[in-house]
Amino acid sequence: MTEPTNTKNLDRYGSAPLEWSRARDILVADTPTADLTFFVSTVRPDGRPHSAGVGAVWVEDALYFKAGPGTRRARNLAENPACTVAVRLRGMDLTLEGEAGRVTDSATVERVAVVYREGGWPATAEGATLTAPYSAPSAGAPPWHLYRLALHRAIGVASAEPHGATRWDFAT
């Protein structure tokens, strides 16, 4: 289980630090069944930022998302795997920072496809790629590459009790 190596309380109103387990448990419970949009931000080769909404799932203590091989997101990640992923969860805004690597292990792709299917998107694994009868219009035609975020840092700001703001650092 991914546990933070360091926690910093960012709250300026006296709230206690948030527990990482709160964010992680919401990710486990709500992906992929809740209507969540994750925004992946990458860096173009010229240094300009790029952000796009994606469907993502938390599987076996990691965040996974897909990208068509010709998308700006995939091309950026091929050049520079550093990225951030932001999402509004139930009672918490969460930003995840790290490096996204393409998943080429077919068994992992299959496990993630199962979770996507449980959430209503009819994804299937074909070797190291995902396919489905449909996806977001911006995704391009299948097959799609699967990416796993190697988590370096997360920042949570709670919008529900107990309130607070916390940064969690993870071993890289």
DOBA-326480 format. One line per field, with one value per residue: residue number from 0; x, y, z of N, C-alpha, C in turn. Coordinates in Angstrom, 2 decimals. Each point is the difference from the previous one (the first is absolute). Layout:
BEGIN
i (NUM ...)
npx (X ...)
npy (Y ...)
npz (Z ...)
capx (X ...)
capy (Y ...)
capz (Z ...)
cpx (X ...)
cpy (Y ...)
cpz (Z ...)
//
This chain:
BEGIN
i (0 1 2 3 4 5 6 7 8 9 10 11 12 13 14 15 16 17 18 19 20 21 22 23 24 25 26 27 28 29 30 31 32 33 34 35 36 37 38 39 40 41 42 43 44 45 46 47 48 49 50 51 52 53 54 55 56 57 58 59 60 61 62 63 64 65 66 67 68 69 70 71 72 73 74 75 76 77 78 79 80 81 82 83 84 85 86 87 88 89 90 91 92 93 94 95 96 97 98 99 100 101 102 103 104 105 106 107 108 109 110 111 112 113 114 115 116 117 118 119 120 121 122 123 124 125 126 127 128 129 130 131 132 133 134 135 136 137 138 139 140 141 142 143 144 145 146 147 148 149 150 151 152 153 154 155 156 157 158 159 160 161 162 163 164 165 166 167 168 169 170 171)
npx (0.84 -0.32 1.03 -0.40 1.12 -0.79 -0.48 -0.56 -0.32 -0.86 -0.79 -0.59 -0.95 1.04 -0.44 -0.26 1.18 -0.29 -0.70 1.11 -0.27 -0.32 1.02 0.86 -0.67 -0.05 1.28 0.22 -0.77 0.51 1.19 -0.61 -0.71 0.68 -0.76 1.22 0.47 0.99 0.81 0.56 1.01 0.44 1.23 -0.29 0.55 -0.83 -0.46 -0.87 -0.92 -0.46 -1.31 -0.43 -1.32 0.08 -0.34 0.03 0.78 -0.35 1.08 -0.15 -0.57 -0.54 0.28 -0.99 0.49 -0.80 0.65 -0.61 0.68 -0.96 -0.52 -0.24 -0.90 -0.27 -0.03 -0.67 -0.77 0.01 -0.11 -1.03 0.29 0.60 -0.90 -1.13 -0.74 -1.05 -0.69 -1.28 0.39 -0.68 -0.21 0.67 0.74 0.43 1.27 0.29 1.23 0.58 0.31 -0.50 -0.06 0.28 -1.17 0.94 -0.22 -0.27 0.56 0.84 0.19 0.01 0.79 0.64 0.00 0.22 0.82 0.53 -0.04 0.53 0.68 -0.17 1.32 -0.48 1.02 0.83 0.75 0.84 0.59 0.84 -1.15 -0.76 -1.13 -0.91 -1.32 0.32 0.30 0.71 -0.71 0.62 -0.44 -0.69 0.24 -0.59 1.02 -0.15 0.98 0.46 -0.21 1.09 -0.61 1.31 -0.66 0.28 -1.14 -0.75 -0.97 -0.53 -1.13 -0.35 -1.10 0.25 -0.74 1.11 -0.03 0.72 1.30 0.39 1.32 -0.04 1.17 0.35 0.51 1.07)
npy (-1.17 0.95 0.26 1.18 0.54 1.01 0.66 0.98 0.56 0.24 -0.47 1.13 -0.88 -0.78 -0.44 -1.19 -0.59 -0.06 -1.08 -0.54 -0.80 1.21 0.60 -0.89 0.03 1.31 0.03 -0.84 0.72 1.12 -0.56 -0.33 -0.37 0.88 1.04 -0.46 1.22 -0.71 0.97 -0.51 0.52 0.26 -0.21 0.96 -0.48 1.00 -0.81 0.16 0.33 -1.19 0.17 -1.18 -0.01 -0.90 -1.22 -0.02 -0.98 -0.22 -0.68 -0.88 1.04 0.14 1.18 -0.41 0.38 0.34 -0.27 0.58 -0.88 0.53 -0.14 1.27 -0.50 -0.96 0.91 0.80 -1.00 -0.23 1.32 0.15 -1.02 1.16 -0.14 0.70 -0.48 0.71 -0.10 0.26 -0.45 -0.97 1.29 -0.13 1.09 -0.73 0.30 -0.80 -0.08 -0.18 -1.22 0.17 -1.28 -0.32 -0.60 -0.91 -0.21 -1.00 -0.64 1.00 0.05 -1.30 0.06 0.95 -0.75 -0.96 0.83 0.33 -1.29 -0.24 1.02 -0.90 0.13 -0.48 0.29 -0.35 -0.94 0.57 -0.98 0.94 -0.15 1.08 -0.66 0.63 -0.21 0.67 1.28 0.84 0.96 0.55 -1.20 0.22 -0.66 -1.14 -0.62 -0.04 0.83 -0.81 0.96 -0.16 0.70 0.23 -0.13 1.30 0.68 0.26 0.81 -0.02 0.52 -0.16 -0.35 -1.05 -0.07 -0.16 1.32 0.48 0.18 -0.98 -0.04 -1.01 -0.36 -0.57 -1.14 0.39)
npz (0.00 -0.85 0.76 0.47 -0.48 -0.40 1.05 -0.74 1.14 -0.97 0.96 -0.31 0.25 0.19 -1.17 0.45 -0.19 -1.28 0.16 -0.51 1.00 0.41 -0.60 0.46 1.14 -0.22 -0.35 1.00 0.80 -0.48 -0.21 -1.11 1.07 0.71 -0.22 -0.14 -0.13 -0.44 0.38 -1.09 0.67 -1.24 -0.45 -0.87 -1.11 -0.34 0.97 -0.99 0.90 0.28 -0.04 0.42 -0.12 0.95 -0.40 1.30 0.40 1.25 -0.33 1.00 0.60 -1.22 -0.56 -0.78 -1.18 -1.00 -1.12 -1.01 -0.73 -0.73 1.22 0.23 0.82 -0.89 -0.95 0.83 0.42 -1.31 -0.03 0.84 0.82 0.33 0.97 -0.05 0.97 -0.39 1.13 -0.16 1.18 0.51 0.21 -1.14 -0.17 -1.04 0.20 -1.01 0.48 -1.19 -0.35 -1.21 0.22 -1.24 0.17 0.00 1.29 -0.82 1.02 0.12 -1.31 0.09 1.09 -0.65 -1.09 0.87 0.61 -1.17 -0.30 1.22 -0.50 -0.99 -0.06 -1.16 0.78 -0.97 0.49 -0.82 0.68 -0.43 -0.67 0.08 -0.13 -0.71 0.00 1.10 -0.11 0.71 -0.60 1.01 0.35 -1.10 -1.10 0.42 0.57 1.35 0.29 0.92 0.91 0.74 0.96 -0.08 1.12 -0.14 -0.30 1.06 -0.42 1.22 -0.46 1.27 -0.65 0.76 1.09 0.66 0.08 -0.99 -0.01 -0.80 0.13 -0.87 0.47 -1.15 0.42 -0.67)
capx (-0.84 0.77 -0.11 0.91 1.22 -0.01 -1.28 0.11 -1.28 -0.05 -1.17 0.31 -1.09 0.12 -0.46 1.03 0.31 -0.89 0.61 0.06 -0.99 -1.28 0.03 0.15 -1.25 -0.98 0.41 -0.35 -1.46 -0.72 0.41 -0.45 -1.47 -0.48 0.21 1.18 0.87 1.38 0.70 1.43 0.79 1.32 0.81 0.38 1.45 0.45 -0.16 -1.36 -0.82 -1.16 -0.88 -1.14 -0.82 0.11 -0.57 1.09 -0.43 0.97 0.05 1.16 0.75 0.62 -0.92 0.19 -0.81 0.33 0.23 0.25 1.42 0.23 -0.46 1.02 0.37 0.91 1.26 0.72 0.51 1.13 1.17 0.20 -1.06 -0.51 -1.37 -0.88 -1.37 -0.87 -1.37 -0.85 -0.59 -1.04 0.50 1.41 0.70 1.25 0.96 1.04 1.16 0.90 0.41 -0.88 0.68 -0.88 -0.10 0.12 -0.29 -1.37 -0.79 -0.41 -0.99 -1.25 -0.56 -0.56 -1.18 -1.10 -0.50 -0.74 -1.28 -0.85 -0.52 -0.92 0.64 0.26 1.38 0.61 1.45 0.56 1.43 0.39 -0.85 -1.43 -0.94 -1.41 -0.79 -0.03 0.75 -0.17 0.31 1.38 0.93 0.41 -0.45 0.80 0.23 0.54 1.05 -0.31 1.09 -0.05 0.66 0.90 -0.34 1.07 -0.56 -1.43 -0.49 -1.43 -0.69 -1.31 -1.15 -0.96 0.60 0.83 0.67 1.44 0.79 1.18 0.86 0.60 1.12 0.16 1.32 0.03)
capy (1.17 1.23 0.84 1.15 0.02 1.28 0.70 1.40 0.68 1.26 0.73 1.26 0.30 -0.81 -1.38 -1.04 -0.56 -1.04 -1.32 -0.48 -1.07 0.60 0.18 -1.31 -0.76 0.56 -0.47 -1.42 -0.17 0.77 -0.25 0.88 0.08 1.37 0.84 0.80 0.34 0.26 0.84 -0.31 1.10 -0.42 1.10 -0.12 0.11 1.39 0.46 0.45 -1.03 -0.58 -0.66 -0.66 -0.86 -1.43 -0.95 -0.66 -0.93 -0.36 -1.46 -0.54 1.10 0.87 0.62 -0.36 0.71 -0.41 1.05 -0.47 0.22 1.24 1.18 0.89 -0.54 -1.14 0.49 0.71 -0.97 -0.72 0.88 0.41 -0.69 0.78 0.48 0.11 -0.44 0.67 -0.49 0.37 -1.19 0.22 0.68 0.34 0.24 -0.74 0.08 -1.03 0.33 -1.14 -0.33 -1.00 -0.95 -0.87 -1.38 -0.95 -1.33 -0.32 -0.39 1.25 0.63 -0.75 0.33 1.36 -0.07 -0.54 1.09 0.89 -0.65 0.06 1.36 0.28 0.20 -1.38 -0.14 -1.31 0.02 -0.71 0.08 1.14 1.16 -0.07 0.32 0.07 0.49 1.46 0.73 1.44 0.37 0.46 -1.11 -0.66 -1.38 -0.98 -0.28 1.06 -0.38 0.15 0.61 -0.09 1.14 -0.25 1.14 0.65 0.95 0.26 1.11 -0.09 1.10 -0.55 0.90 -0.55 -0.31 1.06 0.83 0.07 -0.02 -0.79 -0.53 -1.30 -0.36 -1.44 -0.43 -0.15)
capz (0.00 -0.09 1.18 -0.10 0.79 0.70 -0.03 0.42 0.17 -0.73 0.46 0.70 0.91 1.20 -0.14 0.05 -1.32 -0.52 -0.15 -1.37 -0.16 -0.39 -1.45 -0.63 0.14 -0.93 -1.33 -0.10 -0.01 -1.01 -1.38 -1.07 -0.04 0.16 -1.18 0.29 -1.11 0.37 -0.96 -0.08 -0.55 -0.46 -0.51 -1.41 -0.20 0.09 1.37 0.29 0.62 -0.69 0.94 -0.64 0.85 -0.29 0.94 0.72 1.04 1.04 0.03 0.70 0.62 -0.99 -0.94 -1.40 -0.98 -1.37 -1.00 -1.36 -0.31 -0.74 0.73 0.55 1.32 -0.18 -0.59 1.07 0.97 -0.61 0.10 1.38 0.74 1.13 -0.20 1.15 -0.22 0.97 0.02 1.14 0.60 1.00 1.19 -0.06 -1.26 0.10 -1.09 0.08 -0.81 -0.16 -1.36 -0.60 -0.88 -0.77 0.49 -1.11 0.53 -0.39 1.17 0.66 -0.87 0.18 1.32 -0.07 -0.87 0.81 0.84 -0.90 -0.33 1.19 0.08 -1.09 -1.30 -0.44 -0.46 -0.03 -0.21 -1.16 0.26 0.85 -0.30 0.30 -1.06 0.41 -1.12 0.02 1.03 -0.19 -1.38 -0.14 0.23 -1.24 -0.17 0.72 1.41 0.85 0.95 1.41 0.76 1.47 0.63 1.13 0.85 0.75 0.95 -0.12 0.81 0.21 0.69 0.35 -0.08 0.94 1.30 0.57 -0.98 0.10 -1.23 0.33 -1.06 0.31 -0.88 -0.12 -0.47 -1.46)
cpx (0.89 -0.27 0.96 1.22 0.11 -1.37 0.22 -1.40 0.06 -1.13 0.42 -1.07 0.00 -0.51 1.19 0.33 -1.03 0.77 -0.01 -1.06 -1.37 -0.07 0.05 -1.30 -1.09 0.35 -0.39 -1.51 -0.66 0.50 -0.24 -1.50 -0.54 0.30 1.13 0.74 1.36 0.62 1.48 0.69 1.40 0.73 0.36 1.52 0.54 -0.21 -1.40 -0.81 -1.12 -0.83 -1.18 -0.74 0.11 -0.84 1.15 -0.58 1.15 -0.06 1.29 0.95 0.77 -1.09 0.40 -0.89 0.46 0.23 0.19 1.43 0.28 -0.42 1.18 0.48 1.01 1.34 0.82 0.62 1.16 1.28 0.37 -1.13 -0.57 -1.39 -0.68 -1.38 -0.84 -1.42 -0.72 -0.68 -1.13 0.64 1.46 0.45 1.38 0.84 1.09 1.13 0.89 0.42 -0.90 0.80 -1.00 0.07 0.03 -0.25 -1.46 -0.87 -0.49 -1.06 -1.35 -0.65 -0.64 -1.24 -1.20 -0.61 -0.77 -1.38 -0.96 -0.63 -0.90 0.63 0.46 1.39 0.41 1.50 0.32 1.51 0.27 -0.84 -1.43 -0.80 -1.40 -0.77 -0.05 0.93 -0.28 0.37 1.45 1.03 0.53 -0.50 0.84 1.04 0.62 1.08 -0.50 1.23 -0.26 0.77 0.86 -0.09 1.20 -0.56 -1.51 -0.34 -1.51 -0.52 -1.42 -1.07 -1.13 0.75 0.65 0.75 1.50 0.62 1.33 0.76 0.62 1.11 0.19 1.40 -0.04 0.97)
cpy (1.24 0.85 1.17 -0.17 1.29 0.63 1.41 0.61 1.35 0.90 1.23 0.39 -0.88 -1.42 -0.95 -0.46 -1.07 -1.32 -0.39 -1.07 0.55 0.17 -1.35 -0.80 0.52 -0.43 -1.45 -0.16 0.63 -0.17 -1.46 0.30 1.42 0.79 0.98 0.31 0.35 0.85 -0.29 1.18 -0.50 1.23 -0.28 0.12 1.43 0.60 0.49 -1.13 -0.48 -0.74 -0.60 -0.85 -1.45 -0.79 -0.75 -0.92 -0.26 -1.51 -0.42 1.11 0.86 0.57 -0.37 0.87 -0.41 1.21 -0.67 0.32 1.29 1.26 0.83 -0.55 -1.13 0.45 0.75 -0.99 -0.81 0.81 0.33 -0.61 0.78 0.53 0.20 -0.49 0.64 -0.54 0.57 -1.27 0.41 0.62 0.39 0.27 -0.61 0.21 -1.02 0.40 -1.23 -0.16 -1.12 -0.86 -0.89 -1.41 -0.93 -1.44 -0.33 -0.41 1.24 0.72 -0.70 0.32 1.38 0.02 -0.54 1.11 1.01 -0.60 0.04 1.37 0.40 0.29 -1.37 -0.21 -1.47 0.18 -0.79 0.14 1.14 1.24 -0.26 0.30 0.04 0.52 1.53 0.52 1.47 0.36 0.43 -1.12 -0.61 -1.43 -0.95 -0.60 1.20 -0.57 0.24 0.54 -0.19 1.18 -0.49 1.24 0.52 0.88 0.10 1.16 -0.12 1.20 -0.48 1.09 -0.49 -0.31 -1.37 0.75 -0.04 0.01 -0.65 -0.39 -1.29 -0.25 -1.52 -0.32 -0.19 -1.06)
cpz (0.00 1.22 -0.13 0.90 0.81 -0.19 0.49 0.06 -0.69 0.48 0.82 1.01 1.23 -0.09 0.04 -1.42 -0.38 -0.09 -1.47 -0.23 -0.40 -1.51 -0.71 0.06 -0.92 -1.43 -0.22 -0.17 -1.22 -1.43 -0.28 0.02 0.15 -1.27 0.31 -1.29 0.57 -1.09 0.08 -0.66 -0.29 -0.53 -1.45 -0.13 0.09 1.39 0.35 0.62 -0.92 1.05 -0.74 1.02 -0.44 1.00 0.64 1.06 0.96 0.15 0.70 0.43 -1.00 -0.91 -1.42 -0.86 -1.39 -0.88 -1.35 -0.37 -0.74 0.73 0.50 1.34 -0.15 -0.57 1.04 0.99 -0.55 0.11 1.45 0.83 1.19 -0.30 1.34 -0.41 1.10 -0.12 1.22 0.47 0.92 1.25 -0.04 -1.43 0.15 -1.25 0.26 -0.94 -0.12 -1.44 -0.51 -0.97 -0.69 0.57 -1.21 0.43 -0.26 1.18 0.75 -0.82 0.16 1.34 -0.01 -0.89 0.77 0.86 -0.84 -0.34 1.18 0.16 -1.15 -1.35 -0.49 -0.59 0.00 -0.25 -1.26 0.11 0.95 -0.27 0.43 -1.26 0.60 -1.20 -0.08 1.09 -0.21 -1.43 -0.21 0.12 -1.28 -0.03 0.84 -0.92 0.73 0.90 1.41 0.71 1.49 0.55 1.16 0.88 0.78 1.11 -0.26 0.92 0.06 0.75 0.24 -0.07 0.90 1.30 -0.01 -1.10 0.21 -1.38 0.36 -1.26 0.51 -1.01 0.07 -0.50 -1.50 -0.42)
//
